[in-house]
Amino acid sequence: MIRVMIVDDDALVRLGLTDLIEGDSSLELVAAARDGAEAVATATAHRVDVALVDVRMPGTDGIAATARLRALPDPPRVITLTTFDLDAYVYDSLAAGADGFLLKDTDPAEILRAVHLVAAGSAMLHPAAARRLIDQHHRRGSARTARARAAVDRLTPRERDVLALLAEGAGNAEIAAALTMRESTVKAHVSRILSGLGVDNRVRAALAARDAGLV
């Protein structure tokens, strides 16, 4: 059973997401918090596996809430929800530790799929919005760029090919088709890439690729 928390100041959004989560027998709704402070208090007192967090909220907003949630001893994974795919705050939420983001008008089935994927350790991004967002709002510091380039340089040429496509938002099946390899081989490459870059999911691997200038 995956324990889910909803964090949004809009009562209608909370209600809609509550109905969605409760309609999936493999998910359990822990709480529907109205702001980031309430979310952190809930996650401190109860185990939460995945938190769906709105970016724009009064008081403790989604970015601050994400950082605080991820700093807990047993942190939940976080999916950021936003109304605008080019919202500048979404990148900040990813940098704060979110495992991805979705638009609020995402198909309900995709939201449920995202919860399951993120709970299993994967990342879930709206691909086109993710690419534009990272391109426009990712600020490259010289030290971070140097570290990213050094890490990427340690990858094999094939791993760099896989990473470049991953950073553009391609899934494993798309990468396999583009590079003419088995999907199982792509998964193995992705696992080695994450280890080589010292990151724990595809979102952070994509950010490292952008820092390094690979794409």
Secondary structure, 3 states (H helix, E strand, C coil): CEEEEEECCCHHHHHHHHHHHHCCCCEEEEEEECCHHHHHHHHHHCCCCEEEEECCCCCCCHHHHHHHHHCCCCCCEEEEEECCCCCHHHHHHHHCCCCEEEECCCCHHHHHHHHHHHHCCCCEECHHHHHHHHHHHCCCCHHHHHHHHHHHHCCCHHHHHHHHHHHCCCCHHHHHHHHCCCHHHHHHHHHHHHHHHCCCCHHHHHHHHHHCCCC
